[in-house]
Structures are given as structure tokens and as C-alpha cells.
Amino acid sequence: MPIFRIHLLHDEYFWFRKMMMKISLLCLFAVQFVAGFTNNALMSAVLSSALHMTTQEAETKDIKVGVIGCGRIGLVHLEAITKAPGVTPIIVSNPTVSKAEAAAKQFNVKKFTNDAMEVIEDPEVDAVWICSPSSFHADQIKAAAANNKHVFCEKPIATDLGETVEAINACNEAGIKLMIGLQRRFDQNFMRVRDAVQNKEVGDPIQVSESHLSVIYEIITFPF
């Protein structure tokens, strides 16, 4: 039985546009995430004037954020956080402390460290942004929950199912918010593939693979 492949090809221009979209989406994620901490009166104000909301107009407590990881994705998140109203990054960490220092200087963050636990245990921090390597995510999520810190974590939650469940349970038991930065669900190309599958334009999917190097997305399906 033949196997068909669907390729969605992107040139460098569209790749650049996708990266800019990601930054914008992350900024929106940040606004949506911190909105969960505010009262109903603020939410009503935000919904009634979403296109004109500024930091001055949003009369609420400023959400203080700590960011773990100052690599490429950490800097993307820091940029988004600094553009979100009512949110202030106050401490950043990175094992290579010079990177943390550089990020703090670039985004006017007052504190930096090489220890992620200093971010999690900082008494001023309301929410922790986890942008560290994937193998550290679960432990850092659980540590944040133990310290009553809300969490925005880059995907994935963990590197295996057991740790994923433990991290989620820790947040539920502590009553803190956990959000995962999975922006691809809003990607136009991913949505197009999903629509093709749902509309039966292709057969039943048996495998989905993605290549970032060539920016090619592929679905392998059997025909009807």
C-alpha cells in the first residue's frame, strides 16, 4: 500500500515572519497568564478596552516575575514579559552567570544569579518563568509549587510521563497556576494540517514529524 507525504515548505521570509509571530504570541500569553492573578473588576476593564490597555490604565498589583534560563528562548520570553502591562521581571538566573548578568542589563532587571533556586525562593517573586533545559523542568516546577509560585514553563513539562504527572499534581495540590508555552497550536501551518486531517483531505495520520533545519512539516498518511 503506498504512503503519501504532505510537505509544507517555507522560505526564509516566512521563517522570519513565524519567529516574529512567536514573540507576539508569547507577549499575549504573558498578558493572559498574569490576568489570572487579578480581580474581576480588572478583568472587566481589560475586556472592555483590550485594544487600549496600558500599564497606567490597569490599576492593580504589579506582578513580579523571576526568569530561569537566559539562553535564546529565555531572552525571547524576557522581551515578551517587558512588553506586557502589569508585569515586571525582578530576577533572572543562568548557570553561566555572565549570561544572567547580560540579560539583566539588557532588560533592566535588578537582580541576577547562577542559582535557579534563588529565583524560586525569592520572596518578591509572584510567578516563575522556566526557560531552562527540558531535563530541569519537572524539578523546577515542583520546587516553584512548594514555594507557592505560579509557573509559566517552556515545553515540555518533563522528559517522561511519570515526571509530567508529578509536576502537574504538585501544582494542583499547591493551588498554583501552571501554563505551558506551546505556541505551535496557533501556527497557521499546523492549523492547516489539522484542518486537512479533520476535513478528510488526506487519509488517517499514522505519524507526524517536523524538521526545523529545513523548516519542512510532514504528515505521513495512508490513503483511504
N, C-alpha and C positions, 0 to 999 in steps of 0.2 A: 504494500500500500504506500503510495507516495506521500511525502511530507512537504507541506508548503511553509515557506518562511515569509513573514511580512517585515520589511525594513522601513524604518522612518529615518531618513538621512537629514542631517543638519550641517550647514556650513558654519564657518567661524562666526559669521554675523549673527546667526540665530543662537549660537552658543553664548555669545556675549550678552544678547538680549535675555536669555534664560538666567544668566547669572545676576543681571540687574533685577529681574523679576524676583529672584530668590531673596535678594536683600530687601526689597519692598515687602515681600510676604513675611519675612522674619520680623520686620518692623510692626506689621499688623498683628502677628502672633503675640508680640510683646505687649501691645495695647490690649488685646483680648485677654491675655493671661493675667495682667495686673488688674484688669477691670473686675476680676473675680474677687478681689480683696475689698472693693469699695461698697458703699451702701447703696440702697435702692434709689435714693434721691439723686446720687451722682449718675447712676446708670440711666435714669430717665433723662437727665441733662445731656448725657453723651449721645443717647439715641435720638434726641430731638435736634441736635446740632452737630452731628458727626463730622460734617464736612468743614466745620468752622471751629472745631475744638482746639484750644491751645492750653498750655500749661497754666496760664493765668486764669482761664475760664473754669478750669476744673478745680474747685475748692475742696481739696481732700488731702489726706496724708500722703506725703511723698513716699513712694515705695523704694526702699533701699535694697540694692541688688549686689550680690557678690558673684564674680565670674571665675570659674575654674577652667584653666586652659587658655593660653594666649597664642595658640597656633593659628593657622589660616582660618578655621571655622570660628574660633573664639573671637577673632578680630571682626569677622562678619557680624556676629551676634552683638559685640560691643558697639559697633556702629549703629545697629538697629536699636539697641537699648537707648543710646544717647539721643535718638530721634523721636522716641516715644514720650508723650506727655506724662508727667507724674511719676517718672521712673529715674532713679539716679544710681549709677554704678559707684560703689564706695570702696571696693577692694577687689583685686584680681590676683590670681596665683598661676604660677607655672613652674615646673621642676627646674627649668633653666631660668633663674631669677632675672637675668638680664632681659629676657623676653617679657616678663611680667612688668619690669620697670619701664620698658619701652612702650608697652601698651598703656600703662598708667599715664605716662607722659602724653601720649598721642590723644587719649580720650579724657584727660583731666580727671583721672581717678586718684583719690588722695592716698590710698594705701595699696601696697603690693607685697607679695610674699612668694616663697617657693613651696609653701605647705598648704595643700588644699584644705586641711582641717582648720586652719586659721580662718579661712573663708566661711566654712560651715559653722564654726563655733563663735564667729564674731557676733556680739550682742546687738549690734546695729543692723545686721542683715535680716531682711524680711524674706527674701527669696534667693535661691541659688541657681545660677545658670551653669550647667555641667557640659563643658566642651572639651573634655579630656578624652584620651583614647578609650575605645569601647570596653576594654577589659576592666576599667576602673569604674564604669558607670554604676553598676549594681551596688557596690560597696558605698559609693559616694551618695547615691540616692537614699540608702538605708541610714547612713550617718546624718544626712540632712533631716530625714524624718525623725530620727532620735533627738535632734536638736530643734524640732518644731519649725523647720524652714520649708517653705514651699519650693517646688523644684520645676525648672524647665530644663529638660535634658535632650541633648542631641541624640538622634537614633544611633544604635539600638538601646533599649533599656539594659540589656545584658547580652552576653555571648552564648548563653544556653537557657533553655526553658525554665529550669528549676530556679536559677537566679532571678529570672524575669518575674516569676510568680512571687518570690520572696520580696523583691523590691516593691512590687505593687501592693502586696499585703502590708508591708511596713508603712507605706503612705496611707493606706486606708485605715489602719489601726491608729495611726497618729492623728488622723483627721486633717492631713495636709494635702495640698493640690499637687498633682503630678501631670505635666504636659510634655509630650514628646515632639521634637521638631521634625516632623515628617512632611516637608513641603511638597514632595513629589505628587501627592494626591491631587494637587491643584495644577500640575503641569499640563499644558494643553496637549502635548503629545501622548502622555499617559492617559488622559481623558479620552483622546481619540481612539486609542487602542481599546480601552474599556468599552466605549460605545460600539466599536466594531464587533466585539465579542457579544455584547448584550443584544445587538441588533441582528445577530446571526450572519454577519457579513463574512465571517470565517468559521471554521469548524470549532470543535471543542478544544480549548487550550490544554496541553499536557505539560508545557514548560514555558517559562518566561525568563529571558536572560537579557542583561544590559551590559553594554560596553561603553565606559566613559572615555576611553582613549580615542575611539573614532566617533564617539557620540552617535552610536547606532543602537536602536532599540529593536529587539527581535522577539516575535512570538512564533513559536513552533506549534502548529496545529495539524490535526488530521482532517481531511475533508469529510463532508457528510457521506 
